[in-house]
Amino acid sequence: MFMRFAPLAVAAVVAMPATAQQSQSEALFELLHLPEVIDIMRQEGISYGETIGADLTSGPPSAEWNMVVQQIYDYDVMMGIVQEDFEASLDGVDLAPILDFFDSEQGQNIVELEVTARRALLDQAVEEASEEAAAIAAADGDPRFEQVETFVEINNLVELNVASALNSNLAFYAGLLDGNAFDGVLSEDQILDDVWSQEAEVRASTSEWIHSFLFMAYQPLEDADLDAYIAFSQTEAGGHVNRAMFDSFDRLFTGISHALGRAAASEMSTQEL
């Protein structure tokens, strides 16, 4: 999911009872289909964990590793963290214009297309096909790809996702360190240098994924509907919801990456024995 979403209005929100604000946040959480998004991310994460396990053992991951990965990607825990941070990020924000947009037929159609595309990308063949289609559209100057590019730029999606990915990589290394995976061979400075050296590659793959995902997701939309979404993204309300989306997943991704690092260190130690 990638969405960016006058003093008197702000004052009214501040004065609202906490229960009313929380109720609105919960409603928005559902309108954005975040429970389903988290389920998709859980499936993505388990698949990623299996890849790590295979790399660690140079073969099929062990049953113990798979069990640990399942525990790390516990759906209820993920839901709890994201919902708590989502509500905290929106505390004091006037949610009325955000709810108006995403509770509309147009807003729900957009969100449903995003979720459907995200779920479809669980299939590697679909992901490869979407990347190829987006690359062709970019080369041909496809007007819909140009709309997607505008949406990506306005919402700063590449920069925000690159920062999140690098922080997650750093957290994974920190988990390895905490699990004594390197026996003091690597220093924190060396790890920082290594993570930063990945920036260009991370940026390229992130940009490719975001553009191909959104190009596929928004194909059924009318130009006017995507233009409306772009216009919403440029509003203060759009900025609030975009920040909330990234804030609400930041602690989750960092915590999961650290836990995977510690688990990998333990698996490496077991393999050495």
LINHUJO-V189796 format. One record per run of one state. SS is the DSSP state (@ for helix, = for strand, . for the rest). FROM is the first residue (numbers start at 1). LEN is the number of residues. Records with the same first field share a line. If there is no record, write none. Layout:
SS=FROM-LEN ; FROM-LEN
This chain:
.=1-6 ; 16-2 ; 32-2 ; 58-5 ; 73-2 ; 90-6 ; 103-2 ; 121-3 ; 141-2 ; 155-2 ; 179-9 ; 198-1 ; 218-5 ; 234-2 ; 273-1
@=7-9 ; 18-14 ; 34-24 ; 63-10 ; 75-15 ; 96-7 ; 105-16 ; 124-17 ; 143-12 ; 157-22 ; 188-10 ; 199-19 ; 223-11 ; 236-37
